[in-house]
Amino acid sequence: GNNNLIIVVPNNDYGEILNEEIIFFQKLLKKQILTINYPSRDCLPFDSVSPSEANQSERLKALYSLFSKEKKIIITTPLGLIEKVPSKKILEDHQIDIHANSPLSIQDLTNILEDYSFTSKTIVETPGDYSAKGAIIDVYATLPKPIRIEFDELKIKNIRLFDTESQISLNEISGFKLYPAKEIFFTDINFKNLENYFSDREIGKRDKFQYLEALESKFY
């Protein structure tokens, strides 16, 4: 009923190419339809290697874009259609609007970033990184470029984009929406589910894949 178009492509590489081509021709034709590229995880199910930070960031950016009520073109893969994702309620409950002059301290934002599964680094270079130095927090969230947030005591003074290679600040922005860095993040409900799960099971006797599948269900 909402006239959204879903395009299923063979793999993530095809999805990236098609997404770029659609955006290019929309600019050429001066048409604007929200295009969402939702890749499948770039690792095998129950693999010992987790999806890359960039892959998880792209997936979460796509999931949050689905909240928009405007007409959309959604690009995904067969795996992308069947993989489990956080519930709509969990996603809705874990997004924060951050603006200049917001009453937020460095410690407040650091706590949020930790809860949202961002990783503390000396220098921010890839999606999911953050770095706190003095009165400044750098964070690589869902925007094309990372963000530099300068604080003035208990409020945000200004927000700028910056370049990862030179680490030089770029243009100032009024604000942005902060989402979790990873699809799995530790909410109070998740911790309670895990506590209940581990309390009455002998994990060593379970088959590896049965265990991982059951464990995954505690987060979605």
C-alpha positions, 0 to 999 in steps of 0.5 A: 500500500505504500508503493515501496520497491524492494530489489533483491540482488545476488550479493552485497557487491551487486547491492552497492553497485546498484545503489550507486547507479540509482542515486546517480540517475536520480540526480541526473533526472532530478528525482529524489526517492529514498534509496536504502541499501541493506546488505547481508552480514559479511560473514557466515552464520555462526562464524567465529568472525563477527561482521565488520564494523562497516557492515554492521554500521551500514545495516543499522543505518538501513534499518533506521532509515526504514522508519521514514514514511516516504517512498523507498527503494530497498536493495537487499540480498536473499540472506538479508531478507531472512537474517534476524534483526533487533525488533522495531521497539528495541531500535526505536528505544535506542536512538538519540538526537544530539544537537549543539547546546544539548544539556549533555556532559562528556561522561553522559555521552561516553556512557551512551557510546559504551551502551551502544557498543562503540569502541574506545580508540586513540584515533577514530578511523572506522565506523563504531570508533569513538575517542574522548580527549579533554573537552572533545569526543570524536565518534564515527556514527552513521554519517558519511564522515565522523563527528567531532563534538566539543563540550562546554562544561555540561552542554555541547558547544558545537558539532563538526564533521572531520576527516579521518586521514588528516583528523582536521575538522570540517564544516559545522553541523547543527546535530545528528541522530546517534544509533548503536554501532552494532546490531547486538548491544546489551540492554537490561532485558538482554542481560536478564535473558542471558542470566535466565538462560545460563542459570539452568543449562550446562552449556558444555553438553550442548551442540555448538550450533544449537547453543549459538542459535539459542543464544542469538534469540536472546538478543532479538 
